[in-house]
Amino acid sequence: MKYFWALILNLLYVFCYNKNMPGIIVAVFTVLLLYLIYSEAVKHNSAEGVMLEMLCFTFPFAWRSITGTSFADLGICWFYIIGLVYVLILIKKGGFFKKINFKSGELVLTCWLLLLIGGIIPLFNSYNFIEGLKKFTAYIFFYILVIMSLPHSGNLEPEERFTVLRSFTYAALYSAFMVIIQFLLFNLFNIKFLNMGPSGNMRFIYSYMFLDISAQTLMLATGAMVCLVYGRKIFKYPVIIMCIILTGALLTSARTGIITFALTSGLYLIFSKNSKNKPVKLCIYSVCVIIGCFIISFNRTEPSFINLITDDNGRIFLIKEAVLLFLKHPFIGIGFDLNAYIAMTEASTICHFYLLNVLLSTGLFYTSLFVLLIAFFVKMSRKIDGFIWIILPALLGSCFIPDLMGSRFFIIPVCILILSKEMKKTTGSLNHE
């Protein structure tokens, strides 16, 4: 029933996208629906697990305000509010004063403090303080949820972890399905629905309510990987769910998510010990990649199939300019507001390589600590059955997008990872019975 209420909640914000509704009514209905979701979900999950589920359910409209309007009108969304409630629940259950009970936890705490305090320097060094503060807020949100989750490492039982991953994937499924509806309504009936329209490089974008569709397709890729890795251990029909998610990702016209999934799933099929019948799967995989490329090329109207693969959209130039600018400001960077990058170079937009943007924004020392923090998560993920393949899409995909923290969804698998019990068992996979 919680998935039904979550669907109604998302449809409420779909309705508000083009229709003016009194903000107080939207907020009241949202609170009511969130209460219904919580009441149902808490029967089968811990309180912190349920809050992670609710982060999943509110992610598809995380770029709309709490009153259903544009996030630019009122910079408060339910995704952030749910994150705050998650923190309060963890504090009530022991929170910051409870012993951090996993290896290297104290070192993570030290990194967190240095990153939080050290972020003040690039904040005040920002080209525009308000814009820099908006960017730093996304980091603060990530850091606070991480540090408050640390004392509760191991609290999430395997079945509870699968429950959260199921909700995460259903949120991806819903988002992908809405993209498919956008595509069909426009191409069959010329009806424009939600956020869509032509873009540069001969593209026509279908992006649901997301602002940066390239970054958000990484969430879709992650949901598809959950189906591939855990399969019937979570879903009855994982192949169907995965195909719908990937179809939605393909129809957005953004290459980031689908290329990231192709890379991650290819590595999984080759290197994972849990992947059986590898030759057959790799043949099917190769055919699917080719079909996927043709579907993307339909929306992008590329001059040729090869051009679809090789066209860098000017990103090599942006990377080169970012490296040259970093060399001029190697220690404290140019600040969180990357509009400074545009002002200081001949570029028309910011660099589409997240780690390089972190380096350019904050300098070498801060970025080193940030990479160390991410490395801890990678190390932890290897101790949780198959979880490395769940966080890998975001890490690989960050090489093609300007901002991973701004995409918001990454905090969900990270918190699942921190809270999960360490277990190494055979994953479900698509063939698990």
N, C-alpha and C positions, 0 to 999 in steps of 0.2 A: 504493500500500500504506500510505502514511503516514496517509491519511484513514481507512483501516480501523482502524489502531492508535489513532488519535485518537478514533474512535467507541467502541472498547473502553474507552479511558481514561475517557471521559465516562460510559459506562454503569457503570463501576466505582463512581463517586461517586453515581450514581443508586441503585445497589443499597445503598450505605452510608447513604443518606439515612434510611431507616426500619429498616435492619437493622444490628445491632451486629456489627462485625468488629474483630478485634485491630488496633490502630493500626499496629503494626510491619508487619503483612502488607499493609495498604493502602499504606503508604509504600514498601515494597519493590516491590510490583507497579507503583506509579506510576513509580518510578525506572526500572524495566525497560521499561515502555511508552514513557516519554519517550526513553530510549536508542534504542529501535527507531524511533521517529518521527524522531529526529535523524539516525540512520544512513541512513535512506532519504531524508530531505529534503536533506541536505548534498550529495547527488549532483547536485542540480539548482539549488542556491542557495548563496550565500555564508554563512559562519558567522553573521554578524549577521542576515542575512535569515532564516535558519532559526530563530534565537532569537525573531524577531518572529512567525514562524509558530507557534512554541510558546506564545507569549503568547496568540495567537488560540485555540489548542486548549485552553488551561487557563482561559480566561476564563469559559466557561459554569459552572464550579464554583469560581470565585474567591471565593465566599462560604462555602466549606467549608474546614476546616483541612486540613493536610497528612496527617492521619490519618483523614480522612473525616467528622469530627464537625462540629458547628456552629463557625463562625468565632469565636463568643463563648467557646467552651471553650478554644480554643488559637488565638490571634490571628496565626497564620502560615499563609499559603496558598501554593500552588505558583506562582500568578501572580506574587507578589512574589519568590519564589526564582528563577524564570526571568528576571525583570527584573534581579536581581543578577548572574546568570550572563552575561546580555547585556552588562552594564557591564564585567565582568571580561574578556570576549572583546574588547571595544573597547579596553580598557586594554592588553591583550596586543598588539593590532594598531597601537598607537601612542597611543591614548587621549588623555589630557589634554595630553600633551606634543607632540602632533602639531599642525602649524599649522592653525588654523581657516581653511578655504579657500573661504568664500563671503562675498559682500558683506554688511556689517552684522553679521558674526559677532562681532566684538569688542563691539559695542553689546549684542548678546544676552547675551554673557558678563557684561557689567557689570550688566544687568538681573537676571540670574540670581543674582549675588552679593548684590545689594541685596535681592532677594526672599527669599533663603535666610537671610541675616543679619537682615533686617528682620522676618522672621516670628517671631523670638524675642519681640518686643514683644506681639503679640496672643496668643502662646502663654501667656506669663506673666500676661496680662490676662484669661485665660479664666475663665469661671464655675466650671468644674471642670477642673483641670489635666490629669487623665488623659484626659478626653474631648477636651479641646483638643489634646492630643498626638496622639490618634488621627487627628483631622482634619488636623493639620499634617503627619503622616506621609504622608498621601496626596499632599500638595503636594510634600514632599521627594522622594518616589518619582518624581513627574512631572518635577521640576526636574533631578534627577540623570540620568535617562535622556535628557532633552533635551540637557543640557550635554555629556554623554559622547558623544552622537551627532554633535555639531557638527563635530568635526575630521574626521569621515568622510563629510561631505556630498559627494554625487556618486558614492559607492562602489557604490550599488545600481543595477544595469543595468535597463533597462525590463522585460525578461522576468522578472527577479528580483522587481521591484516587482509585476508582475502575479501572480506566484506567491504572494507574501504576501497580496495583495488577494483572491486566490482562497481561500486558507486562512481569511482573515477572514470571507469570505462564507459559506464552508461551516460555520464556527462559528455564524454567524447562522442558517443553514439548519437546522442540528441543533437549536439552541435553539427555533426556531419550530416545528419538527416535534414536539418534546417537548410544547410547549404544546398543539398540536393533539391529541396523544394524551391529554393531561390532559382536554381538553374532551370528547372522544368517550367516554372511559371513564366520566366522571362523568355525562354526559347520557344515555348509552345503558344503562349498567350500574350507575350510582350508586356507582362505585368512586372513592375519593379517592386521588390519586396525587401525591406530592411536595407542593410549597407551593401551596396553593389554599384558597379559602374566601370567604365573604361579607365585604363591606367596607361602608363608609359610602356614602351617596348611591345606595343600591339597586344596588350593584355586586356581581358575583361575579368574583373575581380568579383567573386562572390564571397563575402566575408561575414555573413550573419550579422552579429552586433560587435564583432571584434574590430579593433582599430588597426592593429598590425597583424594582418592575416598570416604573413610568413612566420612570425614568432608563434602564433597560436596553433599553426599546423603541427608544431612540435608536440603540443598536447595531444593532438589526434594520433600522431605517430607513437606516442607513449601508450595511449589506450590500445592501439593495435598490437603493440608488443606485449601487453598484458595478456591479450587473447592468444598470441603465439606461444608465449613462455608457459603460462599456467593453464590455458585451455579449459578442459572440462573439469578441472579442479575448482573452477569458479563459475563457468558458464555451461549450459547444456548444449548450445550451438555456437561455439567460439568462432568457427569459420565464417558463419553468416554475419556475426557482429563485426568481425575484423574487416570483411569485405565492404560492408556499408561504411565503416569509418574511413577506409582507404579511398572509397569512391568519393566521399565528401571532400577528403583532402585533395584528391586529383582535380575535382571540379572547381576548387577555389582559384585555380590557375597559378598558385604559388608552388614553386618547386621545392622549397625548404623541407617541409614535412615529409613529402613522399621520397625525396632523395635520402633524407636521414633514415627513414624507415628501411629503404632499400639497403643502405649500408649496414644498419644495425641488425636487421633480420638476416642479411647475408653472412655477417660475422657469426651470428648465433647458429645458423645452420651448419657452418663450417666447424666452429670451435666448441660449441656446447656439447657436453657429454650426454645431455638429455635429449638431443635431437637424433632420432632414429631414421633409417631409410634415407640417408643423406643424398645419394645420387639421384633418387627419384625427386626428392624435395628440391634439390638444386636445379633440376630440369624445369620443374613447375615454376620455381622462383624466377628463372631466366625468362620464361615466356611471359610471366606476369609483369616483370620489369619493362619488357618491350611494349606490351599492351598499355601499361601505365604511361609510358612516354608519349605514345600516340594520343592518349586521352588529354594529357596536358597540352600537347601541341595544338589540339583543337581550340582550346580557349586562348592560347597565346598567339595563334596565327604566325608561327615562326616561318622564316623563308625556307627552312629545310629541317629535317629531323636531326641532322648533325648539329645545326645551329642551336637547337634546343638544349643540347648537352654542353656545348662549348661556349655559348654566349655568357659572358661574365657580368653583363649589365653595368659595366664600368667599375666593378668592385675592385679589380686589381689596382686601378688608379687611386681609388679611395684608400686602400690599404697602404699603398706607397706613400701617399700624402700623410697618413696617420703616423707611419713610422718616422718620416722625416720630422714631423712636428714633435713627436715624443722625444727624439734625440735633442731637441732644443729645450725640452722641459722634462728631464729624466727623473727628477726626484720628487716633485710634488704635483706634476702634471698640470693640466690647464683647468681643472675643476670639473664638477659633476655636470654642469650645463655644456653639452657638446655643441651648442650653437657657436661656441668659440672656435671650434674646429672649422666650421664653415666660414667664419669671419677671417680666420687666419690663413686659409688656403683658397685655392680656386675651385674647391669642390662645391657641388650644388646640394649635397646631402651628407649625412654622417657615414662613417665607415661601417660596413656590415660584417664585422668580426668582433664578437663581444669581448673576448679577453683582451684584444688590442685596445678596445675602447676603455676598458677598466684601467689598463696601463697608461693610456693617454690621459685619462681623467684624474688618476690618483697618484701616479708615479710608481717607481720600481718597488719601494719598500712595502707600501700598502698592498700592491698587487701580489707580491710574494706571499704575504700573510693570507690573502684571499684564496690564492691557489692552494696553499697548505690546508686551509679549511675544507675546500672541495676535495682535496686528496684524502682527507679523513673519511669523507662520505663514501668515496670510491672504495677505500679499504674496508669500511664497515659493510658495504653492500656485498662484498665477496663472502661474508659470513652468513648472509641470509639467502636461502635457497633461490637462485635465479634472479636476485634483485639487481645485480649489476646490469642486466639487460633492460631494466625498467628505467634506470637513471641515465643510461648511456645515450638515448636519443636526444635528451636536452643538452648533454655535454658535447656531442658531435654536432648537433644542430646549431649550437652557439657560435660555431665557426662561420655561419651564414647569416646571422641576424645581428642587429646593433645592440640589443639589450635583452638579456635573459631574465634579470630581476624584474624588469618592467612587464614581462610576459606573465608573471605572477604564479603560474601553475606549478613551477619547480619546487616551491616550498612544500607542496602536498606529498610527493614521493619522498622528499628528504625527511619530513616528520614521520611518515610511515616507517621509514628505514630506522630512524633513531629509536622509536618506540617498540620496534619489533624484537621478539626473542630471537637469539641466534640459533638458527637451525639449518642443517644441510641434509635435505632429503631430495628424492627424485621429484622434479616438478611435474605438473600435470601435462603440459604441452598439448598440442592439438589432438594427439592420438591417445591421450591418457583415458583409460576407462575407469 
